[in-house]
Amino acid sequence: MTHQEILSKEFNLAPIHSVNIIQLIDEGNTIPFIARYRKEMTGACDDQVLREFADRLDYLRKLDDRKAVVTNSITEQGFMTAEIEAAIKAAQTLTEVEDIYRPFKPKRKTRATIAIAKGLQPLADLILEQQKDTTDIIKIAEDYINDEVKTAQDAIDGAKDIIAEIISDTAELRKALRDLLWEHGIISTELKATHDKAKTYEMYDNFREPVKKIVSHRILAINRAEKEGALKCIIDLDDELPLHQINSLFVKRAPSSYLVKEAGEDAWKRLIKPSVENEVRNELFEEASEQAIKMFESNLRPLLLQPPVKNRVVLGLDPGYRTGCKIAVVNGNGTVLDRAIAYFTPPMNKIEESKRIIKDLITKHKVQIIAIGNGTASKESEIFIAELLKEIGNKDLAYIIVNEAGASVYSASKLGSEEFPDFDPAHRSAASIARRLQDPLAELIKIDPKSIGVGQYQHDMPQARLTHVLDGVVEDCVNSVGVDLNTASAPLLSFVAGLNASIAKNIVSHRIKQGGFTSREELLKIPKLGPKAYEQCAGFLRIPGSSNILDNTAVHPENYEVASKLIGKLNQLSSTKDLAKELNIGALTLDDIIRELKAPGRDIRDDLPPPMLRSDVMDMNDLTEGMEITGTVRNVIDFGAFIDIGVHQDGLVHISQICDQFIKHPSEVLSVGDIVTVQVLGVDTNKKRISLTMRF
């Protein structure tokens, strides 16, 4: 099957759409551009499907490349046969190709290669043939005694080593035994009781679970514990199963068959089992990592697309103890108006002085919302601010707890230093906390996605793959929202389709020198931004003040002529299908143009529920069993979801408590940012655990 045929089948696409997608990718088009502006060519595939399609296409091409290398190598060695060539062509995975190549790979020094060097290959072949004339194998083996082979038994032992390696290198057998481990293997772990992290992994002491049933988060936990030296993990398998498989393929009824049987047992225990066990462990890890990465991707998308709190003056507060709480007041455009330090937490406890400082800032800058970071001293800060708001008595003034994960990374970064060169790191963090509330997407893209705090075991999985996927999510989110060309930071612009960090800096530099862009066409004046980059990026960049209203929409410049014909006639439109034919444009593209013309400058995030503001504070001690409370989903993981219910400690809704119906994964029901009503099942203040349910 061709790549397009395989992809059409796997992604349930019409063949022409697969052909088109491959062509568009090969032409250098970005995923956001293809998803948004080539819908007719792709069958309206969204960006997530297109990225999976591109990843799978890349794998198939790497598979082809490896097949070519293996084919050439075996051919050059003079061992190529029609059967081997057919097997290589039929292989569907890189593992299968490597199994076929295994007997022909240049080998390091092994027991088998040593035996071959001693001239024992003919004896091994004779024993493996298991002919009836091999009754007196000892006598036959005596013919192979030489300076390096002292006895007939030494000759037989060497021949068995050669046979064991032949058995081990058999691709058909390795695949069958790998399947046996998947079907009948048992993951078995033993905890090292004296290890300093034994308590952390105590649930994995004498843990046993079938390979085919173990869930991904347990695989990642076991791998981490094993890497830290806290436990030992093996895959148990009854030896009778693989030995039966080996014997059925290699052992015949002949006098010398017992030697082949012994060699088969040696092959399994010494060569095949350690190797195949590692392969299965690696496959388990890859699958678990992919699941965790997909979960991270699923959590990151709604986090980045949280609704912005626009045009509000925000006081950002980065809580602390000894060094005080850093404050930054930010206006509706994200500009820092003022900054201060208040010492209302231990050990200073300058309560009255701190109240005066913050009240003055609120009055001076007409602060409308206070954003409190959820890190160290957050609880004390929340209590202080709640009391302060009661004293002020302004019902329109409220506070919100903002997830500050990664803020410290940003504050100490080169980018943070460039944005706020005169600020200390904590004040940069306070400004970032305020801006996260105003425009989560614009602020969070400045931080490595792995540091945002919505993943699970993110430091244990393949970092290149994780970065690739998460960068794709950020790119998709940025382009789905669109970017204001005259206000966006260089980091935000760098995620626009077709642009990179260098071009983004050139755009900002041009903007500073020229006083802003008045049309999209001006982008063509930017150094390094050629026609292809312009085609990819133009539709995702907005210019609210442009004289051409289309510059503030997602309508691509290539469709301006069509869009111009529709302006002022939207209420007169009837059948868009007929109109699409008349205008010689795709119906899906026409629908998008009409939608944009009806709401130019629309932000897709405005349709989402706003963040929950607060005016009072609760503590874990205030929670009672059966209490109903509204919260926000902070993180969705394999076994449940963590809910922010306003008590500084997130509560856990286990997967079994999410709904009455059976679900395979919490993400089927919940997403980061969802507002949910939960009921308290239990509170453990010592372990700081809150159990919640949505089934009531």
N, C-alpha and C positions, 0 to 999 in steps of 0.2 A: 504494500500500500504506500502511496505517496504521502508526504507530510500533510498536504491539504486534505486528503481523504481521512487520515488518522484524526486530524484536528476537527474536521467536520463531524465525525462520529462521536468523539469524546465531548465536544462542546455543543452537540445537537444544533449545528449550523448548516445552512444551505451551502453546498459546495462553492457557489460563486462568492459567497460572503467570506469563506475561508481564504479563497484565492485573493480576494481584495485586501483582506487584513494583512496577509503576508506581504503583498505588494506595497501596501502603505507603510508597514514597518520597515521594509527594505529600502524604501525611498527616504527614510530618515524622519518620518513624521512622528511627533510625540503622541503618547497615549491620550492626554487630555484633548489634543486637537482632533485626533481620529474619533474619539467618543462624541465630541460636541459637533463637529462640522463635517463629518463623513458618515452620517447615520444611514443614508441610503445604501452606501457601499458595504456596511457591516451588519445590516439588519438591526440597527439600533442597539448594538452591544454597549453595555456601560463600561466605565473605566476599570472596574474590578475584573470583569470577565476578560477584557482586552489584556490586562496585565498577566492574568493566568495563562491566556492564550500565548502571549509573547514568551513567558517563562517556559512553557511546554515546547514551543517551537525551538527555543534555544537548546533545550535538552535533546530533542530529536536530532538537531544538527550536530551537537557534540557526540551523540551516539553514532551518527554516520561517520564523523571524523575518526572516532576510535576504531570503528569497524574497518575503515580504510587502512589505518596504521597496522592493525592486527593482521589483516589480509596480506599486506605487503611483507610483513615480517615472516609470516609462515611460508609464504611463497618463496622468499629469498633463501629460506633455510632448506627449501626443497621438499617440504612435507605437505604441501597443499593437495587436498583431494576434493572431489566433487561433494562428498559428504560434509567435509569441514566447511567448504565454501557456502553450502546451503544452510548449515547451522549458523554461521555468522550472519548471513542475510536474514535468517528467521529470528535472531535474537532481538528481544524487545527492551532489554535493559542493559546498562553498562555492566552489571554484575554477571549476566549471562555471557556477555562477550569475554569478560575476564576469565570465566570458568573455561571457555573454549580455548583461550590463549594459554592457560596455565601450563599445560605440558610442554609448550614451545618457548616459554620464557627462559631467558638466560638465568640459570640457577646459581645461588651461592653454594658453598660447600655443604653437602648434606650426607647423611649416612648412605643414601642411594648413590650419589655421585662418586663417593669414595669406593663403593663396591663396584661400580661400573669401571672406574679407573683400574681396579684390580683384575679386570677381565671377567667379571661374573655375570654380565648381561646375558650371554647365551644360556647359562644355567638357569637364570631367572625366567627366561622365555620358555625353556623346556618344562620347568615346574609349572608355570602358569598355563601351558597348553594342556596339562593333565592327561597325557596319553597313557595307554595301558602298559607301555613298555618301560615305565619309570618305576617299576616295583622296587628295585634296589637303588633307592636314591642316594644312599651313602656311597655305594660303589661308583655311581655316575659322578658324584661330587668330587671323588678323589682325583679325577682328571683335571680339576681346576686348582689343585694345590700348587703353590709357587712360593717365591720368597716372601710375598706379602700375605698369602693365605696359607696358614700353617697346617690346618686340618680340614677334613671333609665337612665337619660341623661348622667351621668358620665359613666355608664356601656356601653352605646352605643358609646360614644366618645372613650373609651378605646378599644372597639372592632374594631372601625374604624382605630385606630392606628395599631392594629395587622394586619388588612386587607391591610392597606397601605404598611406595610413592606412585606407582602406576595407578593403583586403586584410588589413591587420594586425588590424583590429577584428572580423574574421569568426570567430565562436565555433567553428564546425565546423572551420575550418582550424587555429586555434590548438590545439585538442585533438589533431588529427592530427599536427601538428608536434611537440607535446609528447611524444606517443607515439613519434615517430621518434627523438627525443633519448634517450628511455628505452631503446629497442630497439637503436639503432645508435651512440649517442654514446659517446665515449671521454673519461674523466677524464684530463686531462693536466696535469702540474705541472712547474714549473721552479724549482729552488732558487736562492736568491740567495747565492752562495758567500761573499760578504763579510759576510753577516749574522752577528751574534754567536751565534746559535743554529743556524747551518748544520749543525754536527756532530750536533745533536739530531735533525734531520730529514733526515739524509743519505740515508736509504732512499727519500725522495721526490724525489730529484734525477732529472729526466727520467723520472719515473714515469708509466706509462700503464696504464689498466685500464678495461674496458667498464663503463658506468654500471650495466647490469643485473647485473653480477657483483661489484661492489666491496662489501666488507663494512663494517659500521657503524663499527668502531673506526678504520678507515682514513679514513673520511669525517670523523670527529671530529678525528683527528690533523691532517688536511689543513686543516680549517677553523681549528683553533687556530694552525697554522703560518702560514696566510694572514693571520689576524688580527694575529699578532705581526710580520708583515712579512717572514717568512723565505722565503716562496715565493709564486709566482703560479700560480693554478689556472684552467683553462678547460675547457669541454666541446667537444671536436672533433667535427665532423660533416661528412661529404662534402656540399658545397653542392648537388650534383646531386640528392640525395634530396629535400630540401625544395622546391627550385625546380621539380622535376617535379610535386610535389604542388600547388604554387601554380598552375602553368601548366594542370594538368588541370582546375582549378576555375574559372579566370578567363580563360585565353587561348583565343580562337577563331581561325578562319581569316578574317581580314579585313585590309585595308590598314593599319589602325591598330593591329593586334594587337601589333606589335613594341613599341609604346609601353607597352602593358599589361604585356608581358613585362619591359620595363626597370623599370617601376614595381614589379612583383612581386619582382624581384631586390633593388631598393632596400628594399622592405618587409621582406624576409627579413634582409638584412644590417644595416640601420639600426634597424628597429623590432622585428621579431619575435624574432630570435635572442637579442639581449641580454635581452629580457624573459622569453622562455620558458626560456632558460638559467638565469636567476635563479630562476624558478619551480621548475625541476627541481632546482637546487642546494638550494633551500629544502625541497623535498619529501624529498630525500636526507637533509638535516640532521634534519628532523622524524622520519623513520623511524629514523635512527641514534640520535637522542636518545631516542626511545621505547624502542628496544632496550636502550640503556644504562640507562635508568630502570628498565625491567623487570628488568634484571640486578641493579641496585642493590637493587631490591625483593626479588628472590630471595635475595640475599646477606644483606640486613638481617634478614629474618624469622628464619632459624636463629640468627643472632648474638644477637638479642634473646631468643630462646627457649633459650639455653644453660642447661644444668642448674645450679641454684644450689648452692653449697656451704653448706649450712644449719648453723646452731648451732655454728659453729667460730670460735675466736678467731684473727683474721688480723692479721699484721703487714704493713702496706702500705709499700712502699719506692719513693719517687720518686727515681731516680738523678740525679746531677749531678756536675760537676767542681768548679769554683772555689767554688761556694756550698755544697758538700757534698750529702749524700743525706738527704732529708727522710723521716722515719719517723712513721707513725701506727698505733697498735694499736687495733683495732676488735673489740668483742665480738660474740657471735652475733646480737645484735639490731641491729647496725650503729652502735652508740654508740661514739664515740671515747673510749678509756680513757686513752691516754697519747700523747705525741709527743716526738720528739727529732731531733737532727741528728748524723749520723756522717760523718767526713771520711776515708773509707778509699780514695778515688779521688784521682788527681793533681789539683792539685799538692800537696795537704796530706799524703796518704798516712799518716794517723794510724791505722795498722792495729790495733795492740794496744788503743788507747783505744776504737776503734770496736767491736772485738770485745766489750770489756767492756760497753759501752753496750747492744748488742743482746742479749747473753747475759742481762743484768739484766732487760731488758724481757721476754724469753722466759720467764724464771723467774718474774718477778713476776706476769705476766698469763696464764701457762700457754698461751702461743702454740702453735697447732697447725699453721698454714700460714704461709709467707712469700710474699707476692705482690710480684713485682718488675716495675715498669713497663718496657716494651721500648724506651724512647726513649734519649736521650743518656746515655752511661756505663752502659748496661744490661749490656753484656758484662763490664765490670770488676766490676759489682755481682754478677752471677751467679757469677763466679769466686770473689769474696770470700765470698759466702753459702755456696757449695758447700764451701769449705774450713772455714768456721765450723761447718757441720753435721757434718762429719767429726770435728771436735774435740769437739763436744757428744756425739756418739755416740748420739743418740736416733733410733732407726729409724722412729719414728712421725712425726717432724718432717720436712717436705719443703718444697720451694719450687716456685713456678710462675711462668712469665713471662706477664704480663697485657698484652694490647694496650691501650696507654694513649692511643690516638688520640682526640683531643677532650678529654682530661683537662685540658689547659692552658686550653682554651676555657671549660670549666666553672669552673676555679679562679679565673679572672679575671671571671666573670660575676656579675651581680646576685644570681642564685640562690645561687651559691657563697658570696658575701658574707653573704647572709641566713642560710644554714645554719651557717656557721662565721665569725662576725663577728670573732673574736679570732685567727683563724689567718692566717698569711701564705699567698699563693697556692700555694706548693710543698707546704705541709702539707695544704691542701685537696685538692691533687692526690693526695697519698699516701693520704688517707682514701678518696678516690674509687676509687683502684686497689684498695684492700682490699675495698671494698663491691662493686666490679665482680665480684669472685670470689664473694662471698656471695650476691648477687642481681643478675645482669647486667641484667635487665629494669628493675628499680627504679632502677638507677643510670644506665643508658644513656639513659633517656628524658629525663634532665636536659640532654642535649646535642643540639644540632642534628644530625639524622641525617646531614647532608652532611659532618659533621666526624668521623664514626665510622671512616672509612677502609676501607670495603668497596665503594666505587664506582669508576668509571672515567670520567674527563673530566666529573665532576659539576659543575665550575664553568663549563663551556662550554655546557651544555644549558639549556633554558628553566626558569628558577628557580621560577616559579609552579607549573608542571606538576610539577617534581621535588618541591617541597615538598608539594603536594597528595597525590601518590602515597605519599611516605615517611611523611607524617603518618597516612595511612590504614593503612600497615603497622604503625606503632606502636600505633595505636588497636586494630587487630585482635589484636595480640599481647597487649596489656594485658588486653583483655576475654576472650580465650581462656584466660588463666591465672587471672584473677580478682584482686581486690585486697582486702587486709585493711583493713576500714573503720577500725579503731582504731590502726593503725600506719603506714598509707601516707602519704607526703608529699603536699603539695598538687600538685606537678607530676605525680606519678603519678595521683592522683585526677582531674586535669583531662583525662586521656585515657580515662576511663571513659565509656561511651556515655551521652549525655544530659547530661553535666556539662561545665563550662567552668572556666577559671581562677578566675573570681569565685566560683562555687558551691563549688569545691574549697577555697578559702580559708575560706569560711563553715563548711564541714564541719570543717576543722581547728580553727577558732576555737571552734566548739560543743564539739568533743571536749576541748579544753583546759579549757573552763569547766565542763563536765558530767562530766568524768572518763571519757569513752568511751561508745560506743553499746552498748546491750544488745539491741536489735532493729532490724530493717530499717525498721520503721514510724516509728522516731524520725527518719528522714530527712525526713519530711514537715514537721518543725518547722524545717528549715533555710531561712533566707531565700533567696528566688529559686528554690527547688527545688519546683516545682509538681507536680501529678499526672502530666503528660506526662513530665517529666524523671524522676520516680520510676519510672514504668513502664519507661523505657529503661534506667536504671542499676541498679535494685534487684537484679536477678539476677546482676550481675557483682561485687557487693560482698559480702564475707564477714565474718562476726562469729564467730570461733572460740569465744568464751566465752558465746555466747547460750544461753539456756535452751531455745530452739527449735532443734533440730539442723538444720532446713532452712535456717536463716540462715547456715550454714557450708557450703552447697552451691550449685550453679548452678541449683537449682530456683527458678523465678520465683514470687514471692508469689501471682500469679494462679492457680498450680497447687498451692498449699499444701493445699487441701482434698483434692485427689486424692492427693497424696503422703502425707498423713496416714493415709489409708485403707490405704496399702501398707506402712507401717512395721510391722515384725514379721511380715509375711506373704511376704517375698521368696522364701523357700525353698519356698513352696506354689504359686508362680505357674507356670502352664503356658503356655497360648497368650496372648501379649500382644495379638494381633490381636482375639481375642474380648473380652479384658479392656478394650481401648480402646473398643470399642463399648459395653460395659456402663458404663464411666465417662464416656462421651461426651467423649473426648479423642482427639487424633490418635495413631496408632501410633508415629510417629517421636518425638513429644514424650514419650509414655509410656516408650519405650525410654531416652530421656535421663534421665528422672526415676528410673527403676530403677537405671540406671548410677550416678547420683549417690548414691542411698540405700545402695548397696553399698560405696561408698568416700567418705563425706563428708569434705570438706576435702582431697581428693586434688589434687595439683599435677601437671598434665600433663607438666611438665618432668622429673619424677622417673623417667620411663621412658627418658630419654635417657642415653647413656654419659657418665660424669663426666669432668671435665677431666683432662688428663695431668699428674700431679705428678712432680717431679724431685728427685734427690738428688745428681746429678753434672753436670758441665758438659762440653760438647764445643766444638771450634773448627772453622772451615772446614778448617784444616790436618789435622784428624783424619779428614776424609772421604777415602775412596778409591773409585775407580771399581768398581762392582759391589757396594758395601756396601748392605745392606738396613737400613732404619731406619723406625721408626714416627713419624708426624707428624700434625699437625692442619691441616685445610684452613682457611686464613686468608681467602682471597679467590678468587672464581671470576670470570673475565673471558672475553671472547669467544674468545681464542686459547689458553686453558689455565687452570691453577689454581696459586696460590701456596700452598706447604706449609711450615708451621713445623716444622722437624725438630730444633729445639733448638740451633742454632748461631748464633743472633742474626740470621742472614741467611736469609730465606725462599727456598726452592728453587722452581723453576718446572717443573711438569709440562705440557708442550705438549699441545694437544688430540690430536695424533697419537700421544701416548704414554700416554693415559688407559686405553684398552681396545683389544681386538683388533677389535671391531666398529666400523663407521662410525657416527659421531655428528655431528650438525649443530652441537651446542653442548656445552661441558663440563658445563653445568648438568643435562644429561640423566643424568649419572652422579654428579656431586659437588655437595655443598652445604657452605656454611660451617659449621665445627664438626665435620665428619666426621673420624673417626680412620682413617687409611689407612697401609698399608705401601708404601714406595717403595724404589726402587733408585737409587743414584747413577750418573748417566751421565757427568757431567763436572763439574769445579770450576775456575772461573777466579777466582783470588784477586785479581788486578789489577782486574778489572771487578766483583768481588764478585757473581759469578753462579754459581748452582748449578743444574745441569740434572738432572732426575729423570725416572724412568719408573715406570709401574705395570704395564707389560707385561713380565712375567718369570715 
